[in-house]
Amino acid sequence: MQKVQEAFEIASLRPVDRVYDKSVYSSDEIKDLFLSTIKKQGLLSSILPSIENLMEREIIVPCFASSGLVSLIAYKMFANKVDKMTYAFYHRDNNKIYIFMDNQTKFIFWINNKLLSALVAHELMHYAARNNPNEFIKFFEDDLITYFRRFFYIYGQADVSEDNCKHIVKWIFNSFEKNQAKFDTISEYAKMLDGQLKDSIPMTSDRDLFTKTMLTRILIFLRNSESFVYLAKSDPETSKLVRSLLESYKSFGIGTPSTMAIQELVFPSEVIAILSEKPHAKHLEVIRSI
Protein backbone atom coordinates (compact mmCIF):
# COMPACT_ATOMS: atom_id res chain seq x y z
CA MET A 1 0.00 0.00 0.00
CA GLN A 2 2.80 2.44 0.88
CA LYS A 3 4.54 1.79 -2.47
CA VAL A 4 1.33 2.59 -4.32
CA GLN A 5 0.91 5.85 -2.40
CA GLU A 6 4.53 6.81 -3.11
CA ALA A 7 4.12 6.09 -6.82
CA PHE A 8 1.22 8.51 -7.04
CA GLU A 9 2.87 11.32 -5.09
CA ILE A 10 2.44 14.40 -7.28
CA ALA A 11 5.92 15.67 -6.39
CA SER A 12 7.51 12.61 -8.00
CA LEU A 13 5.64 12.89 -11.29
CA ARG A 14 7.23 14.47 -14.35
CA PRO A 15 5.96 15.03 -17.91
CA VAL A 16 7.08 12.21 -20.21
CA ASP A 17 5.00 12.66 -23.37
CA ARG A 18 2.02 14.34 -24.99
CA VAL A 19 -1.15 12.56 -26.12
CA TYR A 20 -3.78 14.47 -28.06
CA ASP A 21 -1.84 17.63 -27.19
CA LYS A 22 -2.09 16.96 -23.45
CA SER A 23 0.79 16.08 -21.15
CA VAL A 24 1.05 12.71 -19.44
CA TYR A 25 3.21 12.11 -16.37
CA SER A 26 5.22 9.28 -14.92
CA SER A 27 7.85 8.56 -12.29
CA ASP A 28 10.43 5.92 -11.46
CA GLU A 29 8.08 4.73 -8.72
CA ILE A 30 5.19 4.19 -11.16
CA LYS A 31 7.47 2.30 -13.54
CA ASP A 32 8.83 0.10 -10.74
CA LEU A 33 5.32 -0.59 -9.47
CA PHE A 34 4.17 -1.48 -12.97
CA LEU A 35 7.01 -3.98 -13.46
CA SER A 36 6.61 -5.56 -10.04
CA THR A 37 2.88 -5.97 -10.69
CA ILE A 38 3.50 -7.69 -14.04
CA LYS A 39 5.96 -10.01 -12.32
CA LYS A 40 3.54 -10.82 -9.49
CA GLN A 41 0.59 -11.57 -11.78
CA GLY A 42 2.50 -14.30 -13.60
CA LEU A 43 0.76 -14.00 -16.97
CA LEU A 44 3.76 -12.30 -18.61
CA SER A 45 6.43 -12.97 -15.98
CA SER A 46 8.33 -15.34 -18.30
CA ILE A 47 9.02 -12.44 -20.67
CA LEU A 48 9.64 -9.79 -18.01
CA PRO A 49 13.04 -8.84 -19.56
CA SER A 50 11.22 -8.08 -22.84
CA ILE A 51 8.65 -5.94 -21.04
CA GLU A 52 11.43 -4.08 -19.25
CA ASN A 53 13.27 -3.55 -22.54
CA LEU A 54 10.11 -2.12 -24.14
CA MET A 55 9.79 0.28 -21.23
CA GLU A 56 13.42 1.37 -21.53
CA ARG A 57 12.79 2.07 -25.22
CA GLU A 58 9.69 4.06 -24.19
CA ILE A 59 7.39 1.81 -26.21
CA ILE A 60 5.40 0.89 -23.09
CA VAL A 61 4.65 4.02 -21.07
CA PRO A 62 2.98 3.52 -17.66
CA CYS A 63 1.71 6.96 -16.74
CA PHE A 64 -0.67 9.14 -14.79
CA ALA A 65 -3.40 10.98 -16.68
CA SER A 66 -6.09 13.39 -15.62
CA SER A 67 -9.67 12.17 -15.85
CA GLY A 68 -10.19 14.71 -18.64
CA LEU A 69 -7.59 13.07 -20.85
CA VAL A 70 -8.89 9.59 -20.09
CA SER A 71 -12.39 10.73 -21.09
CA LEU A 72 -10.99 12.22 -24.30
CA ILE A 73 -9.30 8.94 -25.18
CA ALA A 74 -12.52 7.05 -24.57
CA TYR A 75 -14.34 9.51 -26.84
CA LYS A 76 -11.82 9.38 -29.67
CA MET A 77 -11.26 5.65 -29.90
CA PHE A 78 -12.02 2.21 -28.56
CA ALA A 79 -9.47 2.05 -25.77
CA ASN A 80 -9.03 -1.28 -24.03
CA LYS A 81 -10.35 -0.70 -20.53
CA VAL A 82 -10.82 -2.38 -17.19
CA ASP A 83 -13.27 0.28 -16.07
CA LYS A 84 -13.90 3.98 -16.57
CA MET A 85 -10.68 4.94 -14.74
CA THR A 86 -8.19 2.49 -16.23
CA TYR A 87 -7.28 2.54 -19.89
CA ALA A 88 -4.56 1.12 -22.08
CA PHE A 89 -4.19 1.79 -25.76
CA TYR A 90 -1.75 1.65 -28.63
CA HIS A 91 -1.34 5.12 -30.11
CA ARG A 92 -0.54 4.54 -33.78
CA ASP A 93 0.77 8.06 -34.46
CA ASN A 94 3.14 8.01 -31.47
CA ASN A 95 3.82 4.29 -31.97
CA LYS A 96 3.63 3.72 -28.22
CA ILE A 97 1.50 1.84 -25.72
CA TYR A 98 0.14 3.99 -22.90
CA ILE A 99 -1.05 2.46 -19.65
CA PHE A 100 -3.13 5.24 -18.10
CA MET A 101 -3.85 5.28 -14.39
CA ASP A 102 -5.83 8.10 -12.83
CA ASN A 103 -6.78 6.56 -9.51
CA GLN A 104 -4.44 4.84 -7.04
CA THR A 105 -7.29 2.84 -5.47
CA LYS A 106 -7.98 1.24 -8.84
CA PHE A 107 -4.32 0.37 -9.23
CA ILE A 108 -4.37 -1.42 -5.87
CA PHE A 109 -7.20 -3.51 -7.32
CA TRP A 110 -5.08 -4.29 -10.40
CA ILE A 111 -2.24 -5.66 -8.29
CA ASN A 112 -4.39 -8.51 -7.03
CA ASN A 113 -5.57 -9.87 -10.39
CA LYS A 114 -4.27 -10.39 -13.93
CA LEU A 115 -6.11 -7.54 -15.65
CA LEU A 116 -3.04 -5.35 -16.06
CA SER A 117 -1.04 -8.13 -17.74
CA ALA A 118 -3.97 -8.93 -20.03
CA LEU A 119 -4.20 -5.28 -21.09
CA VAL A 120 -0.47 -5.14 -21.82
CA ALA A 121 -0.53 -8.37 -23.87
CA HIS A 122 -3.53 -7.07 -25.84
CA GLU A 123 -1.89 -3.80 -26.82
CA LEU A 124 1.44 -5.45 -27.60
CA MET A 125 -0.28 -7.48 -30.32
CA HIS A 126 -1.32 -4.24 -32.04
CA TYR A 127 2.21 -2.90 -31.70
CA ALA A 128 3.70 -6.11 -33.12
CA ALA A 129 1.34 -6.10 -36.11
CA ARG A 130 2.48 -2.60 -37.02
CA ASN A 131 6.19 -2.93 -36.25
CA ASN A 132 6.93 -6.57 -37.06
CA PRO A 133 4.19 -7.43 -39.59
CA ASN A 134 5.92 -10.32 -41.34
CA GLU A 135 6.59 -12.16 -38.09
CA PHE A 136 3.09 -11.38 -36.86
CA ILE A 137 1.31 -12.79 -39.91
CA LYS A 138 3.60 -15.84 -39.91
CA PHE A 139 2.48 -16.73 -36.39
CA PHE A 140 -1.19 -15.81 -36.64
CA GLU A 141 -2.37 -16.22 -40.23
CA ASP A 142 -4.13 -19.52 -39.49
CA ASP A 143 -5.99 -18.02 -36.51
CA LEU A 144 -7.14 -15.09 -38.61
CA ILE A 145 -8.35 -17.38 -41.41
CA THR A 146 -10.31 -19.42 -38.85
CA TYR A 147 -11.91 -16.28 -37.44
CA PHE A 148 -12.82 -14.72 -40.78
CA ARG A 149 -14.25 -17.93 -42.25
CA ARG A 150 -16.52 -18.18 -39.23
CA PHE A 151 -17.51 -14.53 -39.52
CA PHE A 152 -18.48 -14.78 -43.20
CA TYR A 153 -20.53 -17.87 -42.48
CA ILE A 154 -22.41 -16.31 -39.53
CA TYR A 155 -22.94 -12.89 -41.08
CA GLY A 156 -23.59 -13.79 -44.71
CA GLN A 157 -24.10 -17.57 -44.77
CA ALA A 158 -21.04 -17.60 -47.04
CA ASP A 159 -18.80 -20.68 -46.93
CA VAL A 160 -15.60 -18.95 -47.99
CA SER A 161 -12.73 -21.27 -48.89
CA GLU A 162 -9.47 -21.18 -46.95
CA ASP A 163 -7.60 -19.85 -50.00
CA ASN A 164 -10.09 -17.04 -50.59
CA CYS A 165 -10.13 -16.19 -46.89
CA LYS A 166 -6.34 -16.16 -46.79
CA HIS A 167 -6.35 -13.59 -49.60
CA ILE A 168 -8.93 -11.47 -47.74
CA VAL A 169 -6.95 -11.59 -44.48
CA LYS A 170 -3.67 -10.66 -46.16
CA TRP A 171 -5.27 -7.81 -48.11
CA ILE A 172 -6.88 -6.26 -45.02
CA PHE A 173 -3.74 -6.75 -42.93
CA ASN A 174 -1.38 -5.32 -45.54
CA SER A 175 -3.66 -2.40 -46.39
CA PHE A 176 -4.59 -1.19 -42.92
CA GLU A 177 -2.13 -2.64 -40.39
CA LYS A 178 1.05 -2.64 -42.45
CA ASN A 179 0.49 0.35 -44.75
CA GLN A 180 -2.03 2.47 -42.82
CA ALA A 181 -4.55 2.86 -45.62
CA LYS A 182 -7.02 5.74 -45.59
CA PHE A 183 -10.67 6.21 -46.54
CA ASP A 184 -10.07 5.99 -50.31
CA THR A 185 -9.01 2.36 -49.88
CA ILE A 186 -12.63 1.37 -49.21
CA SER A 187 -13.39 1.18 -52.94
CA GLU A 188 -10.44 -1.20 -53.35
CA TYR A 189 -11.72 -3.16 -50.35
CA ALA A 190 -15.05 -3.59 -52.19
CA LYS A 191 -13.35 -4.82 -55.37
CA MET A 192 -11.24 -7.29 -53.43
CA LEU A 193 -14.26 -8.71 -51.59
CA ASP A 194 -16.25 -8.99 -54.79
CA GLY A 195 -13.53 -11.11 -56.35
CA GLN A 196 -12.94 -13.35 -53.33
CA LEU A 197 -16.64 -13.96 -52.56
CA LYS A 198 -17.77 -14.99 -56.05
CA ASP A 199 -17.61 -18.70 -55.25
CA SER A 200 -19.43 -18.45 -51.92
CA ILE A 201 -21.96 -15.74 -52.91
CA PRO A 202 -22.46 -16.43 -56.64
CA MET A 203 -25.32 -13.99 -57.33
CA THR A 204 -23.94 -10.53 -58.14
CA SER A 205 -26.87 -8.70 -56.50
CA ASP A 206 -26.44 -10.64 -53.24
CA ARG A 207 -22.70 -10.08 -53.26
CA ASP A 208 -23.11 -6.37 -53.94
CA LEU A 209 -25.59 -6.00 -51.08
CA PHE A 210 -23.33 -7.92 -48.68
CA THR A 211 -20.28 -5.83 -49.61
CA LYS A 212 -22.10 -2.49 -49.53
CA THR A 213 -23.76 -3.19 -46.18
CA MET A 214 -20.51 -4.23 -44.50
CA LEU A 215 -18.25 -1.56 -45.98
CA THR A 216 -20.68 1.28 -45.32
CA ARG A 217 -20.43 0.51 -41.63
CA ILE A 218 -16.65 0.19 -41.76
CA LEU A 219 -16.50 3.66 -43.33
CA ILE A 220 -18.73 5.09 -40.60
CA PHE A 221 -16.41 3.59 -37.98
CA LEU A 222 -13.31 5.04 -39.62
CA ARG A 223 -14.85 8.50 -39.89
CA ASN A 224 -16.59 8.70 -36.53
CA SER A 225 -16.44 5.84 -34.05
CA GLU A 226 -19.07 7.47 -31.84
CA SER A 227 -21.59 7.36 -34.71
CA PHE A 228 -20.84 3.68 -35.19
CA VAL A 229 -21.49 2.99 -31.50
CA TYR A 230 -24.86 4.71 -31.83
CA LEU A 231 -25.74 2.66 -34.93
CA ALA A 232 -24.72 -0.57 -33.22
CA LYS A 233 -27.43 0.10 -30.64
CA SER A 234 -30.12 1.47 -32.96
CA ASP A 235 -29.70 -0.07 -36.43
CA PRO A 236 -30.59 -3.78 -36.82
CA GLU A 237 -28.11 -4.40 -39.65
CA THR A 238 -25.24 -2.84 -37.72
CA SER A 239 -26.22 -4.82 -34.62
CA LYS A 240 -26.18 -7.99 -36.72
CA LEU A 241 -22.68 -7.19 -37.95
CA VAL A 242 -21.41 -6.61 -34.40
CA ARG A 243 -23.05 -9.80 -33.11
CA SER A 244 -21.54 -11.82 -35.96
CA LEU A 245 -18.06 -10.53 -35.22
CA LEU A 246 -18.44 -11.32 -31.51
CA GLU A 247 -19.89 -14.77 -32.15
CA SER A 248 -16.91 -15.63 -34.35
CA TYR A 249 -14.61 -15.68 -31.32
CA LYS A 250 -16.34 -18.89 -30.24
CA SER A 251 -14.26 -20.63 -32.92
CA PHE A 252 -11.45 -20.49 -30.34
CA GLY A 253 -13.52 -21.80 -27.46
CA ILE A 254 -13.73 -18.48 -25.66
CA GLY A 255 -16.77 -16.57 -24.52
CA THR A 256 -18.03 -13.39 -26.12
CA PRO A 257 -15.47 -10.62 -25.42
CA SER A 258 -16.66 -7.41 -23.81
CA THR A 259 -15.73 -5.16 -26.71
CA MET A 260 -17.47 -3.18 -29.43
CA ALA A 261 -16.62 -5.34 -32.43
CA ILE A 262 -15.79 -3.68 -35.76
CA GLN A 263 -12.04 -3.14 -35.50
CA GLU A 264 -11.51 -6.73 -36.69
CA LEU A 265 -12.55 -5.75 -40.23
CA VAL A 266 -9.93 -3.00 -40.40
CA PHE A 267 -7.27 -4.09 -37.92
CA PRO A 268 -7.23 -7.92 -37.82
CA SER A 269 -4.69 -7.77 -35.01
CA GLU A 270 -7.70 -7.08 -32.75
CA VAL A 271 -8.62 -10.76 -33.07
CA ILE A 272 -5.17 -11.83 -31.91
CA ALA A 273 -5.15 -9.15 -29.22
CA ILE A 274 -8.37 -10.57 -27.74
CA LEU A 275 -6.91 -14.09 -27.80
CA SER A 276 -3.63 -12.90 -26.24
CA GLU A 277 -5.39 -11.86 -23.04
CA LYS A 278 -4.91 -15.52 -22.13
CA PRO A 279 -1.56 -15.83 -23.88
CA HIS A 280 -0.15 -18.94 -25.53
CA ALA A 281 3.49 -19.57 -26.39
CA LYS A 282 3.25 -17.88 -29.81
CA HIS A 283 1.92 -14.65 -28.29
CA LEU A 284 4.90 -14.55 -25.95
CA GLU A 285 7.29 -15.37 -28.78
CA VAL A 286 5.99 -12.44 -30.85
CA ILE A 287 6.45 -10.11 -27.88
CA ARG A 288 10.05 -11.30 -27.55
CA SER A 289 10.61 -10.53 -31.25
CA ILE A 290 9.82 -6.84 -30.84
C-alpha positions in Angstrom: 0.0 0.0 0.0 2.8 2.4 0.9 4.5 1.8 -2.5 1.3 2.6 -4.3 0.9 5.8 -2.4 4.5 6.8 -3.1 4.1 6.1 -6.8 1.2 8.5 -7.0 2.9 11.3 -5.1 2.4 14.4 -7.3 5.9 15.7 -6.4 7.5 12.6 -8.0 5.6 12.9 -11.3 7.2 14.5 -14.3 6.0 15.0 -17.9 7.1 12.2 -20.2 5.0 12.7 -23.4 2.0 14.3 -25.0 -1.1 12.6 -26.1 -3.8 14.5 -28.1 -1.8 17.6 -27.2 -2.1 17.0 -23.5 0.8 16.1 -21.1 1.1 12.7 -19.4 3.2 12.1 -16.4 5.2 9.3 -14.9 7.8 8.6 -12.3 10.4 5.9 -11.5 8.1 4.7 -8.7 5.2 4.2 -11.2 7.5 2.3 -13.5 8.8 0.1 -10.7 5.3 -0.6 -9.5 4.2 -1.5 -13.0 7.0 -4.0 -13.5 6.6 -5.6 -10.0 2.9 -6.0 -10.7 3.5 -7.7 -14.0 6.0 -10.0 -12.3 3.5 -10.8 -9.5 0.6 -11.6 -11.8 2.5 -14.3 -13.6 0.8 -14.0 -17.0 3.8 -12.3 -18.6 6.4 -13.0 -16.0 8.3 -15.3 -18.3 9.0 -12.4 -20.7 9.6 -9.8 -18.0 13.0 -8.8 -19.6 11.2 -8.1 -22.8 8.6 -5.9 -21.0 11.4 -4.1 -19.2 13.3 -3.5 -22.5 10.1 -2.1 -24.1 9.8 0.3 -21.2 13.4 1.4 -21.5 12.8 2.1 -25.2 9.7 4.1 -24.2 7.4 1.8 -26.2 5.4 0.9 -23.1 4.6 4.0 -21.1 3.0 3.5 -17.7 1.7 7.0 -16.7 -0.7 9.1 -14.8 -3.4 11.0 -16.7 -6.1 13.4 -15.6 -9.7 12.2 -15.9 -10.2 14.7 -18.6 -7.6 13.1 -20.8 -8.9 9.6 -20.1 -12.4 10.7 -21.1 -11.0 12.2 -24.3 -9.3 8.9 -25.2 -12.5 7.0 -24.6 -14.3 9.5 -26.8 -11.8 9.4 -29.7 -11.3 5.7 -29.9 -12.0 2.2 -28.6 -9.5 2.0 -25.8 -9.0 -1.3 -24.0 -10.3 -0.7 -20.5 -10.8 -2.4 -17.2 -13.3 0.3 -16.1 -13.9 4.0 -16.6 -10.7 4.9 -14.7 -8.2 2.5 -16.2 -7.3 2.5 -19.9 -4.6 1.1 -22.1 -4.2 1.8 -25.8 -1.8 1.7 -28.6 -1.3 5.1 -30.1 -0.5 4.5 -33.8 0.8 8.1 -34.5 3.1 8.0 -31.5 3.8 4.3 -32.0 3.6 3.7 -28.2 1.5 1.8 -25.7 0.1 4.0 -22.9 -1.1 2.5 -19.6 -3.1 5.2 -18.1 -3.9 5.3 -14.4 -5.8 8.1 -12.8 -6.8 6.6 -9.5 -4.4 4.8 -7.0 -7.3 2.8 -5.5 -8.0 1.2 -8.8 -4.3 0.4 -9.2 -4.4 -1.4 -5.9 -7.2 -3.5 -7.3 -5.1 -4.3 -10.4 -2.2 -5.7 -8.3 -4.4 -8.5 -7.0 -5.6 -9.9 -10.4 -4.3 -10.4 -13.9 -6.1 -7.5 -15.7 -3.0 -5.4 -16.1 -1.0 -8.1 -17.7 -4.0 -8.9 -20.0 -4.2 -5.3 -21.1 -0.5 -5.1 -21.8 -0.5 -8.4 -23.9 -3.5 -7.1 -25.8 -1.9 -3.8 -26.8 1.4 -5.4 -27.6 -0.3 -7.5 -30.3 -1.3 -4.2 -32.0 2.2 -2.9 -31.7 3.7 -6.1 -33.1 1.3 -6.1 -36.1 2.5 -2.6 -37.0 6.2 -2.9 -36.3 6.9 -6.6 -37.1 4.2 -7.4 -39.6 5.9 -10.3 -41.3 6.6 -12.2 -38.1 3.1 -11.4 -36.9 1.3 -12.8 -39.9 3.6 -15.8 -39.9 2.5 -16.7 -36.4 -1.2 -15.8 -36.6 -2.4 -16.2 -40.2 -4.1 -19.5 -39.5 -6.0 -18.0 -36.5 -7.1 -15.1 -38.6 -8.4 -17.4 -41.4 -10.3 -19.4 -38.9 -11.9 -16.3 -37.4 -12.8 -14.7 -40.8 -14.2 -17.9 -42.3 -16.5 -18.2 -39.2 -17.5 -14.5 -39.5 -18.5 -14.8 -43.2 -20.5 -17.9 -42.5 -22.4 -16.3 -39.5 -22.9 -12.9 -41.1 -23.6 -13.8 -44.7 -24.1 -17.6 -44.8 -21.0 -17.6 -47.0 -18.8 -20.7 -46.9 -15.6 -19.0 -48.0 -12.7 -21.3 -48.9 -9.5 -21.2 -47.0 -7.6 -19.9 -50.0 -10.1 -17.0 -50.6 -10.1 -16.2 -46.9 -6.3 -16.2 -46.8 -6.4 -13.6 -49.6 -8.9 -11.5 -47.7 -7.0 -11.6 -44.5 -3.7 -10.7 -46.2 -5.3 -7.8 -48.1 -6.9 -6.3 -45.0 -3.7 -6.8 -42.9 -1.4 -5.3 -45.5 -3.7 -2.4 -46.4 -4.6 -1.2 -42.9 -2.1 -2.6 -40.4 1.0 -2.6 -42.4 0.5 0.3 -44.7 -2.0 2.5 -42.8 -4.6 2.9 -45.6 -7.0 5.7 -45.6 -10.7 6.2 -46.5 -10.1 6.0 -50.3 -9.0 2.4 -49.9 -12.6 1.4 -49.2 -13.4 1.2 -52.9 -10.4 -1.2 -53.3 -11.7 -3.2 -50.4 -15.0 -3.6 -52.2 -13.3 -4.8 -55.4 -11.2 -7.3 -53.4 -14.3 -8.7 -51.6 -16.3 -9.0 -54.8 -13.5 -11.1 -56.3 -12.9 -13.3 -53.3 -16.6 -14.0 -52.6 -17.8 -15.0 -56.0 -17.6 -18.7 -55.3 -19.4 -18.4 -51.9 -22.0 -15.7 -52.9 -22.5 -16.4 -56.6 -25.3 -14.0 -57.3 -23.9 -10.5 -58.1 -26.9 -8.7 -56.5 -26.4 -10.6 -53.2 -22.7 -10.1 -53.3 -23.1 -6.4 -53.9 -25.6 -6.0 -51.1 -23.3 -7.9 -48.7 -20.3 -5.8 -49.6 -22.1 -2.5 -49.5 -23.8 -3.2 -46.2 -20.5 -4.2 -44.5 -18.2 -1.6 -46.0 -20.7 1.3 -45.3 -20.4 0.5 -41.6 -16.6 0.2 -41.8 -16.5 3.7 -43.3 -18.7 5.1 -40.6 -16.4 3.6 -38.0 -13.3 5.0 -39.6 -14.8 8.5 -39.9 -16.6 8.7 -36.5 -16.4 5.8 -34.0 -19.1 7.5 -31.8 -21.6 7.4 -34.7 -20.8 3.7 -35.2 -21.5 3.0 -31.5 -24.9 4.7 -31.8 -25.7 2.7 -34.9 -24.7 -0.6 -33.2 -27.4 0.1 -30.6 -30.1 1.5 -33.0 -29.7 -0.1 -36.4 -30.6 -3.8 -36.8 -28.1 -4.4 -39.7 -25.2 -2.8 -37.7 -26.2 -4.8 -34.6 -26.2 -8.0 -36.7 -22.7 -7.2 -38.0 -21.4 -6.6 -34.4 -23.0 -9.8 -33.1 -21.5 -11.8 -36.0 -18.1 -10.5 -35.2 -18.4 -11.3 -31.5 -19.9 -14.8 -32.1 -16.9 -15.6 -34.3 -14.6 -15.7 -31.3 -16.3 -18.9 -30.2 -14.3 -20.6 -32.9 -11.4 -20.5 -30.3 -13.5 -21.8 -27.5 -13.7 -18.5 -25.7 -16.8 -16.6 -24.5 -18.0 -13.4 -26.1 -15.5 -10.6 -25.4 -16.7 -7.4 -23.8 -15.7 -5.2 -26.7 -17.5 -3.2 -29.4 -16.6 -5.3 -32.4 -15.8 -3.7 -35.8 -12.0 -3.1 -35.5 -11.5 -6.7 -36.7 -12.5 -5.8 -40.2 -9.9 -3.0 -40.4 -7.3 -4.1 -37.9 -7.2 -7.9 -37.8 -4.7 -7.8 -35.0 -7.7 -7.1 -32.7 -8.6 -10.8 -33.1 -5.2 -11.8 -31.9 -5.1 -9.1 -29.2 -8.4 -10.6 -27.7 -6.9 -14.1 -27.8 -3.6 -12.9 -26.2 -5.4 -11.9 -23.0 -4.9 -15.5 -22.1 -1.6 -15.8 -23.9 -0.1 -18.9 -25.5 3.5 -19.6 -26.4 3.3 -17.9 -29.8 1.9 -14.6 -28.3 4.9 -14.6 -25.9 7.3 -15.4 -28.8 6.0 -12.4 -30.8 6.4 -10.1 -27.9 10.0 -11.3 -27.5 10.6 -10.5 -31.2 9.8 -6.8 -30.8 
